[in-house]
Amino acid sequence: MAALRDLGGSASRKAIRKAIADNEYDGLTYDQVYSTKEGKTGTYSPFLFDFNFGIRNLRSIQYIEEPHRNQDIVLTKAGENDDLTNYPSLEQKKEIRAYWDAVCKIKLEK
């Protein structure tokens, strides 16, 4: 969130990831952001799992606009202006949990 704010409120996932690595937001080092591991189906980046879940969490509390493939991530007014001192607040945690519960329910119904 801080990286996206520092990038002017709109940036590609690649630019956000680079800003996180370069500025060590949340204590993340360059190596942590860009490291890869071998998995069952090939090489993957553990950071990208957390990053992509974080994007969906920010959307669930309306801090970013609906993300679309190959388009910039864009902050909403709330994402630009809210105080992040207590992020995520108890209310935000409830909203995020409700979002993931709904996603799981949809997947189970399929």
C-alpha positions as CSV (number, residue, x, y, z in Angstrom):
1,M,0.0,0.0,0.0
2,A,2.8,2.4,0.9
3,A,4.6,1.5,-2.3
4,L,1.6,2.2,-4.4
5,R,1.0,5.6,-2.6
6,D,4.7,6.5,-3.2
7,L,4.3,5.6,-6.9
8,G,1.5,8.1,-7.3
9,G,-1.5,5.9,-6.7
10,S,-1.3,3.9,-9.9
11,A,1.3,1.5,-11.0
12,S,1.9,-1.9,-12.6
13,R,2.4,-4.9,-10.4
14,K,6.0,-5.0,-11.6
15,A,6.6,-1.4,-10.6
16,I,5.0,-2.0,-7.2
17,R,7.1,-5.1,-6.6
18,K,10.3,-3.2,-7.6
19,A,9.4,-0.3,-5.2
20,I,8.8,-2.8,-2.4
21,A,12.2,-4.4,-3.0
22,D,14.1,-1.2,-3.5
23,N,12.7,0.6,-0.5
24,E,12.3,-2.5,1.8
25,Y,8.7,-1.8,2.7
26,D,7.5,-3.8,5.7
27,G,11.1,-5.0,6.2
28,L,11.1,-7.0,2.9
29,T,14.5,-7.3,1.3
30,Y,15.3,-7.5,-2.4
31,D,16.1,-11.2,-2.0
32,Q,12.8,-11.9,-0.3
33,V,10.8,-10.1,-3.0
34,Y,12.6,-11.8,-6.0
35,S,13.6,-15.2,-4.6
36,T,12.3,-18.3,-6.3
37,K,11.8,-21.9,-5.2
38,E,11.3,-25.2,-7.0
39,G,7.8,-26.6,-6.6
40,K,6.0,-29.6,-7.9
41,T,5.1,-27.8,-11.2
42,G,8.2,-25.7,-11.6
43,T,9.8,-22.5,-10.3
44,Y,7.6,-20.0,-8.4
45,S,8.1,-16.9,-6.3
46,P,6.7,-17.2,-2.7
47,F,6.5,-13.4,-2.4
48,L,4.0,-13.3,-5.3
49,F,1.5,-15.5,-3.4
50,D,1.4,-13.0,-0.6
51,F,1.5,-10.1,-3.0
52,N,-1.5,-11.3,-5.0
53,F,-3.5,-12.1,-1.9
54,G,-2.7,-8.7,-0.6
55,I,-4.0,-7.1,-3.8
56,R,-7.3,-9.0,-3.3
57,N,-7.4,-8.0,0.4
58,L,-7.0,-4.3,-0.6
59,R,-9.8,-4.7,-3.1
60,S,-12.1,-6.3,-0.6
61,I,-11.9,-3.2,1.6
62,Q,-12.2,-0.8,-1.4
63,Y,-8.6,0.5,-1.1
64,I,-8.0,-0.2,-4.8
65,E,-10.1,-0.4,-7.9
66,E,-11.0,-3.8,-9.4
67,P,-7.7,-5.1,-10.7
68,H,-7.5,-6.3,-14.3
69,R,-4.8,-8.4,-16.0
70,N,-2.0,-6.3,-17.6
71,Q,-3.4,-3.1,-16.2
72,D,-2.2,-0.8,-13.4
73,I,-3.3,-1.2,-9.8
74,V,-5.1,2.0,-8.9
75,L,-5.8,3.4,-5.5
76,T,-9.3,4.6,-4.6
77,K,-9.8,7.8,-2.6
78,A,-10.0,5.7,0.6
79,G,-6.7,4.0,-0.4
80,E,-5.1,7.3,-1.0
81,N,-6.3,9.0,2.2
82,D,-7.0,6.6,5.0
83,D,-4.6,6.5,7.9
84,L,-2.7,3.2,7.8
85,T,-1.5,3.3,11.4
86,N,-3.9,0.6,12.5
87,Y,-4.2,-1.2,9.2
88,P,-5.9,-3.6,9.1
89,S,-8.5,-2.5,11.7
90,L,-10.8,-5.0,13.3
91,E,-13.6,-3.9,10.9
92,Q,-11.3,-4.3,7.9
93,K,-10.3,-7.8,9.1
94,K,-14.0,-8.7,9.2
95,E,-14.5,-7.4,5.7
96,I,-11.5,-9.3,4.4
97,R,-12.7,-12.5,6.1
98,A,-16.2,-12.1,4.7
99,Y,-14.6,-11.7,1.2
100,W,-12.6,-14.9,1.5
101,D,-15.6,-16.8,2.9
102,A,-17.6,-15.7,-0.1
103,V,-14.8,-16.8,-2.5
104,C,-14.6,-20.2,-0.8
105,K,-18.4,-20.6,-0.9
106,I,-18.4,-19.9,-4.6
107,K,-15.6,-22.4,-5.2
108,L,-17.4,-25.1,-3.2
109,E,-20.6,-24.6,-5.1
110,K,-18.8,-25.2,-8.4
